[in-house]
């Protein structure tokens, strides 16, 4: 692999940008939308933030359509990588899962603002994942398995099952938190709507 200086990298970037008319077109539209949004803010004009977000999303959709084949390949590759990470996690992914689970465990215990439903789900998730971690360490130590060697880990059915269960529990935990969050937001929305409704007085 060639090692380029910073100046050479900038020069290559300029050549890449100048050779792509479609990129320049989208870039100019994006900059124009952004400048328009900034001007409206400075002048104190009330512009709905959703208008800006909608325009930005439309630009992304148009870009995806313009490069349809590449976009499809990128999405397909992303889903394949996610699938492999969930069902055949490497050591890095597993450590991240354990770290996130323990972080939210401590956050749930220490925070007074977090709601009870979140605390229960976070604590249960962390207990299960940490229990699996102890089992993985025990099996690896007993059988003399090198955790860094992916092939050796996947050749052991017990370790493979524990890794797969860990990622399944973690994914379920994320989905459950999203459902709880959506439920709370719907409840708040309903309560606001009820407060806004005028009282009907019968004579």
C-alpha positions in Angstrom: 0.0 0.0 0.0 1.4 3.4 -1.0 2.1 5.9 1.7 1.0 9.4 0.7 1.9 12.7 2.3 -0.9 15.0 3.5 -0.4 17.3 0.5 -0.7 14.3 -1.9 -3.8 13.1 -0.2 -5.4 16.6 -0.5 -4.4 16.7 -4.2 -6.0 13.2 -4.8 -9.1 14.3 -3.0 -9.4 17.4 -5.2 -9.0 15.3 -8.4 -11.6 12.8 -7.2 -14.1 15.6 -6.4 -13.5 17.5 -9.7 -14.0 14.3 -11.7 -17.4 13.7 -10.3 -20.0 16.2 -11.6 -22.9 14.5 -9.8 -21.1 14.8 -6.4 -20.5 18.5 -7.1 -24.1 19.0 -7.9 -25.3 17.3 -4.7 -22.6 19.1 -2.7 -23.7 22.5 -4.0 -27.4 21.8 -3.2 -26.5 20.6 0.3 -24.4 23.7 1.0 -27.2 25.9 -0.4 -29.8 24.3 1.9 -27.5 24.6 4.9 -26.7 28.3 4.2 -30.4 29.0 3.8 -31.1 27.3 7.1 -28.3 29.4 8.9 -29.6 32.6 7.3 -33.1 31.9 8.6 -31.8 31.3 12.1 -29.8 34.5 12.1 -32.7 36.6 10.9 -34.9 35.1 13.5 -37.3 33.6 11.0 -39.3 30.7 12.3 -38.4 27.8 10.0 -39.6 24.4 10.9 -36.7 22.1 11.6 -38.6 19.3 10.0 -38.5 21.1 6.6 -34.7 21.1 6.8 -34.6 17.4 7.8 -37.1 16.5 5.0 -35.0 18.2 2.4 -31.9 16.5 3.6 -33.6 13.1 3.6 -34.8 13.7 0.0 -31.3 14.5 -1.1 -30.1 11.3 0.4 -32.9 9.4 -1.3 -32.0 11.0 -4.7 -28.4 10.2 -4.1 -29.3 6.6 -3.4 -31.4 6.4 -6.5 -28.6 7.9 -8.6 -26.2 5.2 -7.4 -28.7 2.5 -7.0 -26.4 -0.5 -7.7 -23.8 0.7 -5.3 -26.3 1.5 -2.6 -27.9 -1.9 -2.9 -24.5 -3.6 -2.5 -23.6 -1.4 0.5 -26.9 -2.2 2.2 -26.5 -5.9 1.4 -22.9 -5.9 2.8 -24.1 -4.0 5.9 -26.8 -6.6 6.7 -24.3 -9.5 6.1 -21.8 -7.9 8.5 -24.5 -7.3 11.1 -25.7 -10.9 10.7 -22.1 -12.2 11.1 -21.5 -10.0 14.1 -24.7 -11.3 15.8 -24.3 -15.0 15.1 -20.6 -15.3 14.9 -19.2 -12.4 17.0 -15.5 -11.7 17.2 -13.7 -10.9 20.4 -13.9 -7.1 19.8 -17.7 -7.2 19.3 -18.1 -9.4 22.4 -16.0 -7.0 24.6 -18.1 -4.1 23.4 -21.3 -5.9 24.3 -20.0 -6.7 27.8 -18.8 -3.1 28.3 -22.1 -1.6 27.2 -24.1 -4.0 29.4 -22.0 -3.2 32.5 -22.1 0.5 31.8 -25.9 0.6 31.7 -25.9 -1.6 34.8 -23.9 0.9 36.8 -25.9 3.8 35.2 -29.2 2.2 36.2 -28.0 1.7 39.8 -26.5 5.1 40.3 -29.0 7.3 38.3 -32.1 8.6 40.1 -33.7 9.9 36.9 -33.9 6.6 35.0 -37.3 4.9 35.2 -37.9 1.6 37.0 -38.8 -0.4 33.9 -35.4 0.6 32.3 -33.6 -0.4 35.5 -35.1 -3.8 35.7 -34.4 -4.6 32.0 -30.8 -3.3 32.2 -30.0 -5.2 35.4 -31.4 -8.5 34.1 -29.5 -8.1 30.8 -26.2 -7.4 32.6 -26.6 -10.3 35.0 -27.2 -12.7 32.1 -24.4 -11.4 30.0 -21.9 -11.4 32.9 -23.0 -14.9 33.8 -22.3 -16.1 30.2 -18.9 -14.3 30.5 -17.9 -16.3 33.5 -19.0 -19.5 31.8 -16.9 -18.6 28.7 -13.8 -17.9 30.8 -14.3 -21.1 32.7 -14.7 -23.3 29.5 -11.7 -21.6 27.8 -9.6 -22.0 30.9 -10.6 -25.7 31.5 -10.0 -26.7 27.9 -7.0 -24.6 27.3 -8.7 -22.6 24.4 -7.1 -19.5 23.1 -10.0 -16.9 22.9 -8.1 -14.8 20.4 -8.1 -17.7 17.9 -11.6 -17.4 16.3 -11.4 -20.8 14.5 -10.6 -22.6 17.8 -13.5 -20.8 19.6 -16.0 -21.6 16.9 -14.9 -25.2 16.9 -16.1 -25.6 20.5 -19.9 -26.0 20.4 -20.3 -24.8 24.0 -18.4 -21.5 23.5 -20.2 -21.0 20.2 -23.6 -21.4 21.8 -22.7 -19.0 24.6 -21.4 -16.3 22.2 -24.6 -16.7 20.1 -26.8 -16.5 23.2 -25.0 -13.4 24.4 -25.6 -11.5 21.2 -29.2 -12.7 21.1 -29.8 -11.4 24.6 -28.1 -8.1 23.8 -30.2 -7.6 20.7 -33.3 -8.4 22.6 -32.3 -6.0 25.3 -31.9 -3.2 22.7 -35.3 -3.9 21.2 -37.0 -4.1 24.6 -35.5 -0.7 25.6 -36.8 0.8 22.3 -40.3 -0.6 22.9 -40.3 0.7 26.5 -39.1 4.1 25.2 -41.9 4.2 22.5 -44.5 3.2 25.1 -43.4 6.0 27.5 -43.5 8.6 24.6 -46.9 7.5 23.6 -48.2 7.8 27.2 -46.7 11.3 27.4 -48.3 12.2 24.0 -51.7 10.9 25.2 -51.5 12.9 28.4 -50.6 16.1 26.6 -53.5 15.5 24.1 -55.9 15.0 27.0 -54.7 18.2 28.7 -55.2 20.2 25.5 -58.8 18.9 25.0 -61.4 21.5 26.1 -63.7 20.5 28.9 -67.3 19.8 27.8 -69.8 21.3 30.3 -73.3 20.0 30.2 -76.1 22.2 31.5 
